[in-house]
Amino acid sequence: MILAAAVALFASGKFEFDHIALAVLAVLSFSELVPVEELFQGFSNKAVITIASVYVISGGIARTGVAYFVGQRIGRFARRNEAARTGKRVRL
């Protein structure tokens, strides 16, 4: 039932994903369906830490305008060079 509610909330798009995830953790903790020691074990996984780091770095790059700047440069280059836009280089 908790999983179905979480999926429905994720699909609705009305709430932030991290808020839903934390609410699910709180419900599982307060209902004692999962022991508290096991609730946060997944956060120590290297893959989770790596993905969280990528989100933080990409958010910083987007907020500082670096991503927009690089995108503009790539767009200008691609407009000037048909081969770059299509990803192909044809020699005659």
Steps between C-alpha positions, in 0.01 A plus 500: 500500500787738582669415171179558303451838668861598428469400133175696469661809654805469276277465193280795596791742483341721767780452751879502486653153472726548800204602719311186404803281568553655843130461580518130410804461725315673784191280455712184496685618810193598702306189400800286602467292182872544443750522788661842537848348454402377152319816382810695404737219399439568131645850531844355575511327161767645268255522210259714701781731610623530140155585364443756776837657417408521131174677590684751718767572238253526211278730706797726566599501135145590397459776761828670414410514131787280385263248341321777307831648386632165376169425330508832319856436380410153372190640329699771321759249387232259376321775304821588319602146431245258351732204559517579871120527522441162337799337661640395163794615295486432127812532286472525123 
